């Protein structure tokens, strides 16, 4: 099984304080405080509460996230999500109904003649 196929789960009753790093996919249903750095996909479920700066390839937020986000591929914020922090990613999707407080930097190169 390739590393990208592995999925770790932080369950609803779990609280982690510190730094999380890894190469597989991760689903957070519990609470994480600190720093998160993943090479693949991070999903914060509806029950998930994250207070951390996040670096990941792709991020899906259904729960709550507080901290700066740096994604190399995509950030998706669902209608049930509450997000506070700055986002840096080439693609950002925010569904209608989501709560977002922060800034978004997509590193878009605008034509110079505008």
C-alpha contacts under 8 A as a table, 3 or more apart, distances in Angstrom:
res1	aa1	res2	aa2	distance
1	X	5	X	6.47
1	X	6	X	7.36
2	X	5	X	5.43
2	X	6	X	6.99
3	X	6	X	5.38
3	X	23	X	6.37
3	X	24	X	5.24
4	X	7	X	7.86
4	X	23	X	6.88
4	X	24	X	4.91
4	X	25	X	6.25
4	X	40	X	6.57
5	X	24	X	6.87
5	X	25	X	7.17
6	X	24	X	5.36
6	X	25	X	6.04
7	X	24	X	6.10
7	X	25	X	4.66
7	X	26	X	5.39
7	X	27	X	7.12
8	X	24	X	7.28
8	X	25	X	6.25
8	X	26	X	4.68
8	X	27	X	6.14
9	X	26	X	5.85
9	X	27	X	4.76
9	X	28	X	5.91
9	X	29	X	7.27
10	X	14	X	6.31
10	X	26	X	7.77
10	X	27	X	6.30
10	X	28	X	4.83
10	X	29	X	5.70
10	X	30	X	5.81
10	X	31	X	7.97
11	X	14	X	5.52
11	X	28	X	6.65
11	X	29	X	4.98
11	X	30	X	5.16
12	X	28	X	7.93
12	X	29	X	4.74
12	X	30	X	4.00
12	X	31	X	7.53
12	X	47	X	6.70
12	X	48	X	7.28
13	X	30	X	5.75
13	X	31	X	7.98
14	X	30	X	5.17
14	X	31	X	6.30
15	X	30	X	6.17
15	X	31	X	4.72
15	X	32	X	5.83
15	X	33	X	7.95
16	X	31	X	6.31
16	X	32	X	4.79
16	X	33	X	6.21
17	X	32	X	5.93
17	X	33	X	4.71
17	X	34	X	5.70
18	X	32	X	7.91
18	X	33	X	6.31
18	X	34	X	4.68
18	X	35	X	6.41
19	X	34	X	5.57
19	X	35	X	4.63
19	X	36	X	5.86
19	X	37	X	7.90
20	X	34	X	7.90
20	X	35	X	6.16
20	X	36	X	4.70
20	X	37	X	6.14
20	X	38	X	7.78
21	X	36	X	5.96
21	X	37	X	4.72
21	X	38	X	5.49
22	X	37	X	6.74
22	X	38	X	5.02
22	X	39	X	6.49
23	X	38	X	5.70
23	X	39	X	4.79
23	X	40	X	6.19
24	X	38	X	7.13
24	X	39	X	6.78
24	X	40	X	5.81
24	X	41	X	7.45
25	X	38	X	7.58
25	X	39	X	7.92
25	X	40	X	5.39
25	X	41	X	4.82
25	X	42	X	5.86
26	X	41	X	6.47
26	X	42	X	4.92
26	X	43	X	6.28
27	X	42	X	5.96
27	X	43	X	4.72
27	X	44	X	5.94
27	X	45	X	6.97
28	X	31	X	7.26
28	X	32	X	7.91
28	X	42	X	7.76
28	X	43	X	6.19
28	X	44	X	4.84
28	X	45	X	5.99
28	X	48	X	5.52
28	X	49	X	7.96
29	X	44	X	6.45
29	X	45	X	5.27
29	X	46	X	7.14
29	X	47	X	5.19
29	X	48	X	4.23
29	X	49	X	7.58
30	X	47	X	6.38
30	X	48	X	4.78
30	X	49	X	6.30
31	X	48	X	5.79
31	X	49	X	4.72
31	X	50	X	5.68
32	X	49	X	6.51
32	X	50	X	4.83
32	X	51	X	6.23
32	X	52	X	7.14
33	X	50	X	5.97
33	X	51	X	4.70
33	X	52	X	5.36
34	X	51	X	6.50
34	X	52	X	4.69
34	X	53	X	6.99
35	X	52	X	4.94
35	X	53	X	5.13
35	X	54	X	6.23
36	X	52	X	6.57
36	X	53	X	6.27
36	X	54	X	4.79
36	X	55	X	6.12
36	X	56	X	7.88
37	X	54	X	6.00
37	X	55	X	4.64
37	X	56	X	5.82
38	X	41	X	7.25
38	X	42	X	7.30
38	X	55	X	6.19
38	X	56	X	4.68
38	X	57	X	7.01
39	X	56	X	5.52
39	X	57	X	5.60
40	X	56	X	6.00
40	X	57	X	4.95
40	X	58	X	6.23
41	X	56	X	6.53
41	X	57	X	5.97
41	X	58	X	4.66
41	X	59	X	5.73
41	X	60	X	7.77
42	X	56	X	6.77
42	X	58	X	6.30
42	X	59	X	4.86
42	X	60	X	6.32
43	X	59	X	5.87
43	X	60	X	4.71
43	X	61	X	5.93
43	X	62	X	7.63
44	X	47	X	7.87
44	X	48	X	5.35
44	X	49	X	7.50
44	X	50	X	7.76
44	X	59	X	7.97
44	X	60	X	6.27
44	X	61	X	4.84
44	X	62	X	5.70
44	X	63	X	5.74
44	X	64	X	7.48
44	X	65	X	7.94
45	X	48	X	5.01
45	X	61	X	6.58
45	X	62	X	4.92
45	X	63	X	5.19
46	X	61	X	7.98
46	X	62	X	4.83
46	X	63	X	3.93
46	X	64	X	7.49
46	X	80	X	7.10
46	X	81	X	7.37
47	X	63	X	5.84
48	X	62	X	7.83
48	X	63	X	5.16
48	X	64	X	6.26
49	X	63	X	6.32
49	X	64	X	4.87
49	X	65	X	6.07
50	X	64	X	6.15
50	X	65	X	4.71
50	X	66	X	6.14
51	X	65	X	5.96
51	X	66	X	4.71
51	X	67	X	5.93
52	X	65	X	7.52
52	X	66	X	6.26
52	X	67	X	5.03
52	X	68	X	7.30
53	X	66	X	7.74
53	X	67	X	4.74
53	X	68	X	4.76
53	X	69	X	5.93
54	X	67	X	7.17
54	X	68	X	6.28
54	X	69	X	4.79
54	X	70	X	6.14
54	X	71	X	7.90
55	X	69	X	6.07
55	X	70	X	4.79
55	X	71	X	5.71
56	X	59	X	6.53
56	X	70	X	6.62
56	X	71	X	4.97
56	X	72	X	6.64
57	X	71	X	5.09
57	X	72	X	4.72
57	X	73	X	5.24
57	X	74	X	7.01
58	X	71	X	5.79
58	X	72	X	6.81
58	X	73	X	5.41
58	X	74	X	4.89
58	X	75	X	5.95
59	X	71	X	6.94
59	X	74	X	6.36
59	X	75	X	4.80
59	X	76	X	6.24
60	X	75	X	5.95
60	X	76	X	4.75
60	X	77	X	6.05
60	X	78	X	7.61
61	X	64	X	7.16
61	X	65	X	7.41
61	X	75	X	7.87
61	X	76	X	6.22
61	X	77	X	4.92
61	X	78	X	6.14
61	X	81	X	6.05
62	X	77	X	6.50
62	X	78	X	5.29
62	X	79	X	7.38
62	X	80	X	5.60
62	X	81	X	4.66
62	X	82	X	7.91
63	X	80	X	6.51
63	X	81	X	4.71
63	X	82	X	6.36
64	X	81	X	5.69
64	X	82	X	4.74
64	X	83	X	5.81
65	X	81	X	7.96
65	X	82	X	6.43
65	X	83	X	4.85
65	X	84	X	6.39
66	X	83	X	5.82
66	X	84	X	4.74
66	X	85	X	5.85
67	X	84	X	6.32
67	X	85	X	4.76
67	X	86	X	7.17
68	X	84	X	7.95
68	X	85	X	4.78
68	X	86	X	4.82
68	X	87	X	6.05
69	X	85	X	7.07
69	X	86	X	6.13
69	X	87	X	4.70
69	X	88	X	6.15
70	X	87	X	6.00
70	X	88	X	4.79
70	X	89	X	6.11
71	X	74	X	5.98
71	X	75	X	6.64
71	X	87	X	7.85
71	X	88	X	6.23
71	X	89	X	4.93
71	X	90	X	7.77
72	X	89	X	5.84
72	X	90	X	6.88
73	X	89	X	6.34
73	X	90	X	6.09
73	X	91	X	6.54
74	X	89	X	5.92
74	X	90	X	6.36
74	X	91	X	4.73
74	X	92	X	5.80
74	X	93	X	7.94
75	X	89	X	6.74
75	X	91	X	6.39
75	X	92	X	4.83
75	X	93	X	6.26
76	X	92	X	5.93
76	X	93	X	4.69
76	X	94	X	6.10
76	X	95	X	8.00
77	X	81	X	6.13
77	X	92	X	7.92
77	X	93	X	6.03
77	X	94	X	4.76
77	X	95	X	6.19
77	X	98	X	6.83
78	X	81	X	5.41
78	X	94	X	6.30
78	X	95	X	5.14
78	X	96	X	7.86
78	X	97	X	7.92
78	X	98	X	6.06
79	X	94	X	7.53
79	X	95	X	5.01
79	X	96	X	5.66
79	X	97	X	4.59
79	X	98	X	4.19
79	X	99	X	7.79
80	X	97	X	6.92
80	X	98	X	5.75
81	X	98	X	5.23
81	X	99	X	6.24
82	X	98	X	6.21
82	X	99	X	4.65
82	X	100	X	6.02
83	X	99	X	6.12
83	X	100	X	4.80
83	X	101	X	6.33
84	X	100	X	5.86
84	X	101	X	4.73
84	X	102	X	5.80
85	X	101	X	6.34
85	X	102	X	4.74
85	X	103	X	7.03
86	X	102	X	4.87
86	X	103	X	4.72
86	X	104	X	5.92
86	X	105	X	7.91
87	X	102	X	7.45
87	X	103	X	6.17
87	X	104	X	4.74
87	X	105	X	6.19
88	X	104	X	5.94
88	X	105	X	4.79
88	X	106	X	5.94
88	X	107	X	7.98
89	X	92	X	6.50
89	X	104	X	7.79
89	X	105	X	6.55
89	X	106	X	5.25
89	X	107	X	7.71
90	X	105	X	7.94
90	X	106	X	4.77
90	X	107	X	6.65
90	X	108	X	7.87
91	X	106	X	6.76
92	X	106	X	7.86
94	X	98	X	6.66
95	X	98	X	5.83
110	X	114	X	7.82
111	X	114	X	6.17
